[in-house]
C-alpha cells in the first residue's frame, strides 16, 4: 500500500487514535439514555434500539460520507415507526426498515443529496436550536420529583464536565486535556453513588438491557402485496425523515470541522446501515446531532470515533452490563445537558436583531414547529416552504418596468428588467398602460429581463396581444436565447 494512500486513510479514519477512541466513548454514553428512551417511544424493547445503534454505527462508519458523524436509533424515526409497531407488530417494523434503507440507497445513487442546497442557513439554525431544546427537554422527566442526592450528583457532574477542562488549562494538567471530562463524570458519579449507597435511579431502571449479541434474520412477514401496502407509507416516512436529519446533521459537522462531506454517499451509507439494522433485529435510524456534536467537541474527526461508539456500546450493553447498570442516570443527564448547550447556536439569539426579519422569522418558525410537533421533518419543511415564499416575494418585487416617449413620433419604448416568473407575471402585465398608446408604434426592450417559465412567457404574450388589439405596432427586442426557446416551445 502506497504512503499517500496510507496517509489519506489515516486522515479519514484516525488522525489521532486516542482522541478518536475517547471521543467515541463520550458519544456512547450520550447515546445510552436517548436510545433507550426512543425505544419506548417506538413501542419496542430497549435491546431493539441498542442493537440498531451498534449496527448502524458500524456500517455508517465504513460507508457513510461524513467522518466523525454519529448515527443511531433516533427519536424522529421512532415517532414515525410507533404507529406501525402498534398496529402490526415488530416484524413489520423490520420490513419497513429494509424498504426504507433501499429507498435511501436509491436516493443516494441518484445523487439527490444536492437537494440540501434548498435548505437555507436560517432553517439549518432553526433545526439545530430546536433539537438542542428537545434534547434538554428530554432530560426533564429524569429530574421530575428527584431527591436531593440526584440534584447534588447533577451539580457535581456539570461541575466536573465544565470545570475539569478549565482547571486543566489553568494548571497545565494534560490529563484533563487527554481524557474527556464527561467520561470522568460517569466514573466519579458511579463510584460515589455505589460507595455512599445513594438512592438514585440507575441505567438498570431504564429498561431490560440486551443479554446476547444481535442475531441475523429476515423479517418474519409474508412476501405479499398486502405486506407492501402496510409498510410502504411508513417506509417512505422513515426514509425521508432519516435522510433529512442525517444530511442536516452532516452539514452541522461540516461547519464545526471546516471540512466537506459527500452527502450522496451519506444517503447511500444510511440506507445500507438501516437495511443491516433491520436484519439484525434493530429499528431504523439516522444522524444524531447531539451525539455528533459531543463526538466532535471532544476530538472526534475520523471514522474510527463513529466505529468505536458502536462497538463500545455493544461491549457496555452485553459484556459490561452489570457495571453499566449501576451508572446513575443523572450522570448521563449531565452529559446530555452539556450536549444540548453545545448544540444550541447561541449567536443566533443576537442575530435575531441583526439579521433581516424574514430570515429570523424562518428560523423561529422552524424551531416552533419542530418543538410543537416533535417532528424534525415538519419543522424543516415548514422552514423551507417559508424560505421559498419569502424569496419568491422578494424577487417578484425586483421587477421594474419603465418607459419613455419619442417627442417627434409619439412612439413609446418600455424597458423591462428583473426576473419574470409566475409570481411577477401579473405585475408585468399591469405595468403596461395600453390605452395610452393606442394606434402608436411601441417597442418593448427586455434585454435586462429573464423569463423563467410559461407563466412569464404567457404574460409577455398577453401584453403584446393587448397592444395589437389597440392598434399598436409592437417591436420586441432583447429576448435572450433561453427565453426565446421557451417562447418557441409554447408556440409548438
N, C-alpha and C positions, 0 to 999 in steps of 0.2 A: 504494500500500500504506500503510495507516494506521500511525501511530507506535507505538501499543500492540502491533500485530502484529509490527512490526519488532523492538521490544524483547523480545517473547516469543521470536521466532525466534533472536535473538542470545543470549538466556539459555539456550535449549535447544541451540543449535549451537556457539556460540563465545563464552563470557563473556570470554575473553582469547585472541585468536588466536595470539600467540607461545607462550603456555603450552600451548595445545591441540596445536600442531604439535610442540613439543619433547617433550611427554608421549607423543604418538603415536609419535614416533621411538624413545623408550625401549621402548615396548611392542613395536615392530617387532623390535628387536634381541633382546628377550626371547622373541619368537616363533620366530626362526630355528632355534635348536638343537632346541627341542621339536617343532616341526612336522616337521622332518627325521627326528627320532627316532621320532615317531609314525607317519610314513610307512613306516619299516622295520617297525614293529610290525604294521601292517596288511598288509604284504607288497606295497607299491606303490612306484613311483618317487618320489623326493623332490618332483619337479615336481607330482605329483598333490596332495600336501599343501600345497605352496606356492600353487598356483593356487586351491585351495579356500579358503585363508586370505585371499587377496586378494579373492575374490568374496564370501565370507561377510562380511568386514569392511565392504565397500561396501554391501551390501544391508541388513545389520543396523543400520548407522548411520542409514539412512533410515527403515526400517520397524520397528525394534526399539522396545521400551518402556522401556529403561534407558539414558539417555545416559551416555557415558564407559565403558560396559562393552565389553570386547574379546571377540569371538567368533572362533573359527578352528577348524582341524582339531585335534581333541582326542584325548588318549590313551584316554579311556573309550570313545569311538566306535570308535577304531582296534581296540581289543580285541574289540569286537562284530563288526567288519567282517572281521577277519582270516580266520576260517573260511570265510566266503562267497567271499573272493578266492581262497583256496587251493583250494576245491572247484570253483568255476565261472568264475573269471576276473574281470578288471576291469570289463567291460561290465555284469555283473550287480550289481557294487557300485554303479555309477552308477544303475542301475534301482532298486535298493533305496533309494538316497539320494533319488530322486524320490518314491517312495512314502512314505518316512519324512517328507519335507517336507510332503506332502499331509496326512498324519495329524496332524502338528504344527499345521498351519493349522486343521484341524477342531477340534483340542483348544483352540486359542485362541479361535476363533469361538464355541465352546460355553461359553466363559468358565470353563473348568475350572482356570484358574490359581489359583482360590480354594482348591484342594486344598493349596496351600502352607501354609495355616494349620494343617494337621495335622502339620507338621514342627516339633518343639519346639526351643527355643533350645539345649538340650543336644545335639540331633542336628546343628544348624547349626554349633555349635562343634566337634563331632567331625569334621564334614565339612571345615571349614576346616583344622583341625590335621592331619588325615590327608593332605590334598592338599599342605600345606606340607612334610610329611615325605617324600611321594612326589616332590615337585619337587626336594628336596635329594638324595634317593637317586638320582634320575635323572642327577645330575651326577657321581656317584662313578665310573661307568665311564670318563668322560673323564680322571679322575685316577689310574686304576689303572695302576701301573707308570710314572707320569710322571717325567720327568727334572727336574733341578734348575732349569733355566730356566722350566719350566712352573710349578713351585711358586713361584718368585720372581715371575713375572708375576701369578699368582693373588694373592699377598700384596700386590703393588703395586696391583692392580685393586681389591681390597677397601679398601685404604688410600685410594685416590682416591674411591671411591664414598661411603665414610663420612666421610673426613677433609675433603674439599673443602667440603661444606656447613657442617661445624663451623668450619673456618677462615674461611669467608666470613662467618659470624655474628660471630666474634671480631674480625675485622679490618674488617668492614663492606664487604667486596668484593661488590658487587651482581652482578658477572659470574657468580660461583659460584651465586648465587641464581636467575639467569635461565636458565643452561644446566644441565640435569640432569647430575649427576656421572656417571651410567652412560654417557652419550654421550662425555664427556671420557675416561672409562676406555677405551672402544673405540678412540678416536682415538690416545691415548697409547700403549696397548699394541700397536696395529697398527704405528705408526711405529717404536717401539723394536724390535719383532721383525724388521721389514724392514731397518732400518739396521744392526742388530747381527748379522743373519743367524742368529737363534736357531733351533735345531732343535725347533720346537713345532708341534703339529697346527693346521691352519687349517680354515676353513669348507669349502674345496675338498676336504678329506679326508673330509667327512661324506657326500658323495654328489654325483651329477651335478646341477648347477643348471639351471633352465629356459633354453632357448635362443631362445624366441619367446613371443609373447603367447598366452594361452589361446584356443582356438577353440571356437565353438558347435557342438554336435552332439548329437542324441538318442542314448541308449544303443543299441548295436548288438546288441539281443536280440530274439528272436521275440515278437510280441504274442500270447501264448497263455496258457491256464490253467496250463500247466506252468511257464512263467516266473513267474507269480504265486505258484504253490506254492513255488518255490525262494526267492523274495525276500520273501515275506510275513512270516515269523517274524523274519528278520534286520532287516527294515524296522521292525517293531514294537519290537524291542530298541533299534535306533538312535534311533527317535523318543522312546521313554520315557527312555533314558539321557540323550539330549541335552536333553530338556525338564527333567529333574530337575537336571542340572548347571547349566543356564542360569538356571533360576528361583532356585536356591540362590545362585548367583554374583550375580544381581541383588539378592538380599536382603543379601548382604555389602556390595555397593557402596552400597545404600540406607543401611546403618548407617554406613559410612565418610563419606558425604557429607551425612547427615542430610536426605535428600530421598526422596520416594516414587517408585515406578515402577509402570508398568502391566504386570503380569505376564501378562495375557491378550494384550496387544499384543506382548510379548516372545516368547510362544509362536508367534504368527502370523508375526512377523518372522523367527524362526528357521526356520520352515517354508519361507518364501519364499527365505531365504538358502540353505538346503540344496537346494532344487529348482534354484536358479540355479547353485549349485556343481556339481551333478550334470550339467547340460547344458554346462558349460564344462570338463569333464574333471577335476573335483575330488571329493574324498571329503566326506561329510557331516561337520558339526562342531557345536560348541556353545560356551557361555560358557567362557572361560579365566580361572580365578580368579587365578592368579599374574600374568598379564599385565594383568588388570583392576586388581589391587591396585597394580602398578607404575605403570600409567597414572594412577590417582587420586592416588597418592603424589606424583607429580611434576607435579601441577597439572591433569590432565585432568578436566574437568567436563561437557563438552558432546559432541555427536555428532561434531564435527569431529575430535576426537582419535582416535576409532574409525575414521572415514573415512580419515584420514591414515595410520593404522597400516597399513591395507590397501594404499593407493596407494604409500606409501613402500616397503613390502615388495616390490611388483612392480617398482618402479624399481630397487631394490637388486639384485634377483634377475636382472633382464634387462638394463637399461641400464648398471648399475654392477657387473655380475657379476665382472669382472676385479678390481675393488677389493675387493669383499666377500669374494671367495675367499681373500684374503690376511689377513682378520681372524683372529687367533688364537682358537681355540675356548675357550681359558681365559678370554678376555675376556668371552665370553658366559656361561661358567660362573660368573664372579664376579657378573654381573648376576643370574643365577638364584639364587645363594646369597642375595643381598640380597632378592630377591623371596620366597624361602622364609622368611627371617627376618621379613619384613614381614607375610607371610600368617599365620604362626602366632599364635594368641591366647595370649600369654604369661601374661596374667592368669588364664587358665583353670587353670594349674598350682596357683596359690594357692587358687582356688575349689574344687579337689578336696576340700579340707578344710572349707571354709566352707559349700559347698552341700550339700543333702541327699544321702545316699549313693546313693539310687536315680538321681538326676539325674546324678551323677558317673559311675555305672555305665553309664548310657546313652551318655554322651559317650565313655567309654573303649571301650565295645563298638563304637561307630560307627568309631572310629579303628582298632581292632584288625582288624575285618572288612574295612574298606577297604584297609588295608595288606596284609593276608594275601592278599586276592583281587585286588588292584589294580583293583577294580571299585567305582566310586563307588555305583552303584545298590544293590549288595549291602549295603554299609555303611549307607547311608541307610535302606533298607528294614528292615534289622535294628534300627536305632535307633528308627524309627517304631513298629515292632511292639513293641519293649520298652517304649517310652513308653506305648503303648496298654495293654499288660498291666499295667504298674505303676499307671497311672491308674485302670484298672478295679479293681484290687486295693484301692487306697486308697479309692475312692468306695464300693465294696461294704462296706467296714468302717465307713462312716459311718452305716449304717442302725441305728436304735435302736428298740426295742420295749419299752415299759414298761407296767405295769398297776397297777390299784388296785381293791379290792373295796368294795362298799357294805355296811357292817356291818348295816344293817337288813334288806336283801333278799338279800344274798349275791351280787348281780349284779356281774359283773366288767366293767371297761372297759379296753380296750387302746388305747394311743396309739402310732401308728406315725409316725416322722419319718425323713426322709432320701430317698435315691434308690433306687428299686426297679427293677431290670432283671435281665437274665439272670444276672449274676454275684452278685447279692444275693438272688435269688428263694428259693433253698434256705434261706438264713439267716432269711428272713421266716417260712417255714413252720415251721422248727424253734423259733421263738420263742414259739409258741402251745402251751401245755400243755392240750390239750382234755379230758383225763380229769379234771383238777382242777375243771372247771366243768360236768361232765355234768349235764344236766337244768336248768341255770340260764339265765336270760336274760343275754346278753352284748352289749356294744357295742364296735365297732371304729371308732376315730376315726383317719382317715387324712388329716386336713386338713393335717398337716405333712409329707406324703409325696407323691411323684410317681411314677406308674407309666409306664415308658418303652416297654415292648414287650409282646408277647403272652406271653412267659415270666413277666413280672411279674404281669400280669393273671391268668394261669393259676394262679400261686402264691396270689394272693388268693382266687381261686375255690376252690382246694383247701382253704384254711383254713376258709372258710365251710362247705363241704360236710362237712368233718370235724366241725365244731362241731354242725351239724344232725344228723349221724349219731349224735351222743352226746346227743341230746335237747335241744339248746340252741336258744333263740330268738335269732336274730342280727340286730342292727341295725348297718348300715354307714353311717357319716356322714363328710362332709368330702371326698368324692371330687371332684377338680377336673374342669373341663369337658373337658379333653383326655383325661384318663384315662377319663371316662365314655364319650366317643366310641369309645375303644379297646375298652371293655367291650361296647358295643353292636355294634361291628363283629365281635367274636368270637361274639356270640350269633346273628348273621345267617348 
